[in-house]
Amino acid sequence: MQRPVTVGGRQFAIFTKVPDEGVFVPHVIALVGDVYIDRPHPETVFDGCRDIVRDASFWLGNLEAPLTTAGEEDRDPSRLWAPDGSFKSPPATAQALTALTAVSLANNHVMDFGVRGYLDTIDHLDQVGVGHAGGGRDLQSARRPFVAETDGLTIAFLAYACVYQPHWRATDSRPGMAGLRVLTSYELTNRVLEQPHVAPRVRSSLDPGSKREVLDDIAAARSQADLVIVSVHWGVSQGNYAVVEYQYELARSCVDAGAQVVFGHHPHVLQPMEVYNDGVIFYSLGNFVFDRLSSWFDRRSVIARCYVERGQVVGVGLVPIGVDDSVRPIPCDGDTSDQILEMLLSLAEGEPRKISARTRTGHETIVKLA
């Protein structure tokens, strides 16, 4: 059955599942954005979403805070100017994270409490069996993918940070994360001669050496897995809903190199998704769980469910997420759901590959890739 639906002024073809339509495919990979848990009873934090991911073969997200008891003596010097901007979670939070298959350890807060806090995090995740990518005891382990197999599908999960303190990047002899260098330049416009205080044009591009590292890592990962997924901590925070220049360059380069899925985080708000060639890109999935208040954080997020058949992403299920009275993520409906879908399905840049939308449940909108 087909009916039209309008989301944010744009009309999509919505289909209701019929038994022989063949919409459902063997594997689902669930993706979420930033995760920072610092609350009593963390074991209940995902209760409102468990049914949404129950059928997922893998669930991936970004762990935005270290799991550690490290104190002031371990706080990274770069954070001393703003101690309220330092995050950490009790080690017991690791048990709550067992709901996820693996997490990214490449971002601008997971080393707030230095190397000790970072290594504590790795140890606590290892103890409870939560996989991780994007960080390690040296650069080789930081660049190594998390590889896992379920029911005949093998994934390779790579993670990188473009937003981080420079000394947090791993080296051959120092623990840290897989950090990528981004070049930023400021160009004067013609109006500078006419109008005082005019803002320059900001340009950004991925450092060629970092780009080569990512492409090499994806090539190596492709030899180990059916599907390569790349997570990147990038973009501009403080309420910036716009995708910036280097995000496009990096995401599309990853897809061209063989990654089928790229998902991002850090802006703390939702940014559009894009279907590019044979891959799907989520520029920012927003804050899934974030136990820190800010005027420029958006409580709206999404669970992206990638439907995989024979090693290819053939559709994406979007489950709009709000929060309940306990600030736990829960599926949402109505205007809030429509707002989230509008943000995700608006064009990131230019015309993406043709998509049509489908629904399977009251919460999930399935975007069929053309």
FENCOR-V969301 format. One line per field, one symbol per residue. burial: b if it has 24 or more other C-alpha atoms within 12 Angstrom, else e. A space follows every 10 residues. Layout:
# FENCOR-V969301
burial = ???
This chain:
# FENCOR-V969301
burial = eeeeeebeee ebebbeeeee eebbbbbbbb bbbbbbbbee ebebbbbbbb ebbeebbbbb bbbbbbbbbb eeebbbeebe eeeeebbbbb bbbbbbbbbb bbbbbbbbbb bbbbbbbbbb bbebbbeeeb bbbbbbbebb bbbbbbbbee eebbbbbbbb bbbbbebbbb eeebbbbbbb bbeeeeeeee eeeeeeeeee eeebbbeeeb bebbbebbbe bbeebbbbbb bbbbbbbeee bbbbbbbbbb bbbbbbbbbb bbbbbbbbbb bbbbbbbbbb bbbbbbbbbb bbeeeebbbb bbbbbbbbee bbbbbbbbbb bbbeeebbbb bbeeebbbbb bbbbbbbbbe ebeebbbbbb eebbbbbbbe
